[in-house]
C-alpha cells in the first residue's frame, strides 16, 4: 500500500546491530507506505501488527515532526526512510518509543507493544520526541553506518545530549530516562567519561553500566549540553553546529 502525505509535513534498549535486522519470522509483516519526503515501512510481529488507525496516527506524527525539523534545518535530507517496528519491551522511561539513525537518510523506530493502552497511545506519548532526536542525528551525521565522527564515549555523550535537548525543544517534553542526576553527581559522571579511553565499551556507558547506572552517556550529555548553552549563550540549534570538543570546553567540567 502506498500513501502520499505532503512535505509540509535515547535511550536505546537493545543492540543497534540486532535491531536493524529483518528476521524470517516477521518479514512477512513488512509493509511500506510512502509519504512525500518520508518512506515509511512497517514491520510487526506474529503477535502484533499495525492497524490502519495506528498507521494513520504514526504517519501524522512523523509528518508533523519532519516539517518542524525541516523548517529549522532546510538542509535536512529531502528523503528519509523510516522503518517502524514493534518491540516487546517496557520503554516507559523513554516515552514508550526508541529509535536509531541507522544510516544517512534511514531511521529505525521501535514502539513498545507493552504500552498499557495501545500502539497508537505509545506513539502519541513518545514518537515525536524520538523522531526529532533521530532526525537531529541525521542532520549532524551521527549515524551507525556512514558516521562522520570518530570513536569514543566523549563524542557519543555530546552528540546524544544535543539530540536529547533538540527533541525537547521540539516537543516541550522531557523523558525520564534522559534526565541527569544532581549537579555534583553529573559533574562526577562527566569527569569520569572525560577520562575514559577511546575504546571504552559503548554499551556500558551509553546503556547499562555494571554498577547499575542506566544511560550514563545520555544523561550526562543532557547535562553537558545544557551547561554549554548557559556558558556560551548559544541555543540548541546554534550549539549543534559545533564540535564535541568545543562543547566540552564550554561545559567546563575540569
Secondary structure as a PSIPRED ss2 file (coil, helix, strand):
# PSIPRED VFORMAT (PSIPRED V4.0)

   1 X C   1.000  0.000  0.000
   2 X C   1.000  0.000  0.000
   3 X C   1.000  0.000  0.000
   4 X C   1.000  0.000  0.000
   5 X C   1.000  0.000  0.000
   6 X C   1.000  0.000  0.000
   7 X C   1.000  0.000  0.000
   8 X C   1.000  0.000  0.000
   9 X C   1.000  0.000  0.000
  10 X C   1.000  0.000  0.000
  11 X C   1.000  0.000  0.000
  12 X C   1.000  0.000  0.000
  13 X C   1.000  0.000  0.000
  14 X C   1.000  0.000  0.000
  15 X C   1.000  0.000  0.000
  16 X H   0.000  1.000  0.000
  17 X H   0.000  1.000  0.000
  18 X H   0.000  1.000  0.000
  19 X H   0.000  1.000  0.000
  20 X C   1.000  0.000  0.000
  21 X C   1.000  0.000  0.000
  22 X C   1.000  0.000  0.000
  23 X C   1.000  0.000  0.000
  24 X C   1.000  0.000  0.000
  25 X C   1.000  0.000  0.000
  26 X C   1.000  0.000  0.000
  27 X H   0.000  1.000  0.000
  28 X H   0.000  1.000  0.000
  29 X H   0.000  1.000  0.000
  30 X C   1.000  0.000  0.000
  31 X E   0.000  0.000  1.000
  32 X E   0.000  0.000  1.000
  33 X E   0.000  0.000  1.000
  34 X E   0.000  0.000  1.000
  35 X E   0.000  0.000  1.000
  36 X C   1.000  0.000  0.000
  37 X C   1.000  0.000  0.000
  38 X E   0.000  0.000  1.000
  39 X E   0.000  0.000  1.000
  40 X E   0.000  0.000  1.000
  41 X E   0.000  0.000  1.000
  42 X E   0.000  0.000  1.000
  43 X E   0.000  0.000  1.000
  44 X C   1.000  0.000  0.000
  45 X C   1.000  0.000  0.000
  46 X C   1.000  0.000  0.000
  47 X C   1.000  0.000  0.000
  48 X C   1.000  0.000  0.000
  49 X C   1.000  0.000  0.000
  50 X C   1.000  0.000  0.000
  51 X C   1.000  0.000  0.000
  52 X H   0.000  1.000  0.000
  53 X H   0.000  1.000  0.000
  54 X H   0.000  1.000  0.000
  55 X H   0.000  1.000  0.000
  56 X H   0.000  1.000  0.000
  57 X H   0.000  1.000  0.000
  58 X H   0.000  1.000  0.000
  59 X H   0.000  1.000  0.000
  60 X H   0.000  1.000  0.000
  61 X H   0.000  1.000  0.000
  62 X H   0.000  1.000  0.000
  63 X H   0.000  1.000  0.000
  64 X H   0.000  1.000  0.000
  65 X H   0.000  1.000  0.000
  66 X H   0.000  1.000  0.000
  67 X H   0.000  1.000  0.000
  68 X H   0.000  1.000  0.000
  69 X H   0.000  1.000  0.000
  70 X H   0.000  1.000  0.000
  71 X H   0.000  1.000  0.000
  72 X H   0.000  1.000  0.000
  73 X C   1.000  0.000  0.000
  74 X C   1.000  0.000  0.000
  75 X C   1.000  0.000  0.000
  76 X C   1.000  0.000  0.000
  77 X C   1.000  0.000  0.000
  78 X C   1.000  0.000  0.000
  79 X C   1.000  0.000  0.000
  80 X E   0.000  0.000  1.000
  81 X E   0.000  0.000  1.000
  82 X E   0.000  0.000  1.000
  83 X E   0.000  0.000  1.000
  84 X E   0.000  0.000  1.000
  85 X E   0.000  0.000  1.000
  86 X E   0.000  0.000  1.000
  87 X E   0.000  0.000  1.000
  88 X C   1.000  0.000  0.000
  89 X C   1.000  0.000  0.000
  90 X C   1.000  0.000  0.000
  91 X C   1.000  0.000  0.000
  92 X H   0.000  1.000  0.000
  93 X H   0.000  1.000  0.000
  94 X H   0.000  1.000  0.000
  95 X C   1.000  0.000  0.000
  96 X C   1.000  0.000  0.000
  97 X E   0.000  0.000  1.000
  98 X E   0.000  0.000  1.000
  99 X E   0.000  0.000  1.000
 100 X E   0.000  0.000  1.000
 101 X E   0.000  0.000  1.000
 102 X E   0.000  0.000  1.000
 103 X E   0.000  0.000  1.000
 104 X C   1.000  0.000  0.000
 105 X C   1.000  0.000  0.000
 106 X E   0.000  0.000  1.000
 107 X E   0.000  0.000  1.000
 108 X E   0.000  0.000  1.000
 109 X E   0.000  0.000  1.000
 110 X E   0.000  0.000  1.000
 111 X E   0.000  0.000  1.000
 112 X E   0.000  0.000  1.000
 113 X C   1.000  0.000  0.000
 114 X C   1.000  0.000  0.000
 115 X C   1.000  0.000  0.000
 116 X C   1.000  0.000  0.000
 117 X C   1.000  0.000  0.000
 118 X C   1.000  0.000  0.000
 119 X H   0.000  1.000  0.000
 120 X H   0.000  1.000  0.000
 121 X H   0.000  1.000  0.000
 122 X H   0.000  1.000  0.000
 123 X H   0.000  1.000  0.000
 124 X H   0.000  1.000  0.000
 125 X H   0.000  1.000  0.000
 126 X H   0.000  1.000  0.000
 127 X H   0.000  1.000  0.000
 128 X H   0.000  1.000  0.000
 129 X H   0.000  1.000  0.000
 130 X H   0.000  1.000  0.000
 131 X H   0.000  1.000  0.000
 132 X H   0.000  1.000  0.000
 133 X H   0.000  1.000  0.000
 134 X H   0.000  1.000  0.000
 135 X H   0.000  1.000  0.000
 136 X H   0.000  1.000  0.000
 137 X H   0.000  1.000  0.000
 138 X H   0.000  1.000  0.000
 139 X H   0.000  1.000  0.000
 140 X H   0.000  1.000  0.000
 141 X C   1.000  0.000  0.000
 142 X C   1.000  0.000  0.000
 143 X C   1.000  0.000  0.000
 144 X C   1.000  0.000  0.000
 145 X C   1.000  0.000  0.000
 146 X C   1.000  0.000  0.000
 147 X C   1.000  0.000  0.000
 148 X C   1.000  0.000  0.000
 149 X C   1.000  0.000  0.000
 150 X C   1.000  0.000  0.000
 151 X C   1.000  0.000  0.000
 152 X C   1.000  0.000  0.000
 153 X H   0.000  1.000  0.000
 154 X H   0.000  1.000  0.000
 155 X H   0.000  1.000  0.000
 156 X H   0.000  1.000  0.000
 157 X H   0.000  1.000  0.000
 158 X H   0.000  1.000  0.000
 159 X H   0.000  1.000  0.000
 160 X H   0.000  1.000  0.000
 161 X H   0.000  1.000  0.000
 162 X H   0.000  1.000  0.000
 163 X H   0.000  1.000  0.000
 164 X H   0.000  1.000  0.000
 165 X H   0.000  1.000  0.000
 166 X H   0.000  1.000  0.000
 167 X H   0.000  1.000  0.000
 168 X H   0.000  1.000  0.000
 169 X H   0.000  1.000  0.000
 170 X H   0.000  1.000  0.000
 171 X H   0.000  1.000  0.000
 172 X C   1.000  0.000  0.000
 173 X C   1.000  0.000  0.000
 174 X C   1.000  0.000  0.000
 175 X C   1.000  0.000  0.000
 176 X H   0.000  1.000  0.000
 177 X H   0.000  1.000  0.000
 178 X H   0.000  1.000  0.000
 179 X C   1.000  0.000  0.000
 180 X C   1.000  0.000  0.000
 181 X C   1.000  0.000  0.000
 182 X C   1.000  0.000  0.000
 183 X H   0.000  1.000  0.000
 184 X H   0.000  1.000  0.000
 185 X H   0.000  1.000  0.000
 186 X H   0.000  1.000  0.000
 187 X H   0.000  1.000  0.000
 188 X H   0.000  1.000  0.000
 189 X H   0.000  1.000  0.000
 190 X H   0.000  1.000  0.000
 191 X H   0.000  1.000  0.000
 192 X H   0.000  1.000  0.000
 193 X H   0.000  1.000  0.000
 194 X H   0.000  1.000  0.000
 195 X C   1.000  0.000  0.000
 196 X C   1.000  0.000  0.000
 197 X C   1.000  0.000  0.000
 198 X C   1.000  0.000  0.000
 199 X C   1.000  0.000  0.000
 200 X C   1.000  0.000  0.000
 201 X C   1.000  0.000  0.000
 202 X H   0.000  1.000  0.000
 203 X H   0.000  1.000  0.000
 204 X H   0.000  1.000  0.000
 205 X H   0.000  1.000  0.000
 206 X H   0.000  1.000  0.000
 207 X C   1.000  0.000  0.000
 208 X E   0.000  0.000  1.000
 209 X C   1.000  0.000  0.000
 210 X C   1.000  0.000  0.000
 211 X C   1.000  0.000  0.000
 212 X C   1.000  0.000  0.000
 213 X C   1.000  0.000  0.000
 214 X E   0.000  0.000  1.000
 215 X C   1.000  0.000  0.000
 216 X H   0.000  1.000  0.000
 217 X H   0.000  1.000  0.000
 218 X H   0.000  1.000  0.000
 219 X H   0.000  1.000  0.000
 220 X H   0.000  1.000  0.000
 221 X H   0.000  1.000  0.000
 222 X H   0.000  1.000  0.000
 223 X H   0.000  1.000  0.000
 224 X H   0.000  1.000  0.000
 225 X H   0.000  1.000  0.000
 226 X H   0.000  1.000  0.000
 227 X H   0.000  1.000  0.000
 228 X H   0.000  1.000  0.000
 229 X H   0.000  1.000  0.000
 230 X H   0.000  1.000  0.000
 231 X H   0.000  1.000  0.000
 232 X H   0.000  1.000  0.000
 233 X C   1.000  0.000  0.000
 234 X C   1.000  0.000  0.000
 235 X C   1.000  0.000  0.000
 236 X H   0.000  1.000  0.000
 237 X H   0.000  1.000  0.000
 238 X H   0.000  1.000  0.000
 239 X H   0.000  1.000  0.000
 240 X C   1.000  0.000  0.000
 241 X C   1.000  0.000  0.000
 242 X C   1.000  0.000  0.000
 243 X C   1.000  0.000  0.000
 244 X H   0.000  1.000  0.000
 245 X H   0.000  1.000  0.000
 246 X H   0.000  1.000  0.000
 247 X H   0.000  1.000  0.000
 248 X H   0.000  1.000  0.000
 249 X H   0.000  1.000  0.000
 250 X H   0.000  1.000  0.000
 251 X H   0.000  1.000  0.000
 252 X C   1.000  0.000  0.000
 253 X C   1.000  0.000  0.000
 254 X C   1.000  0.000  0.000
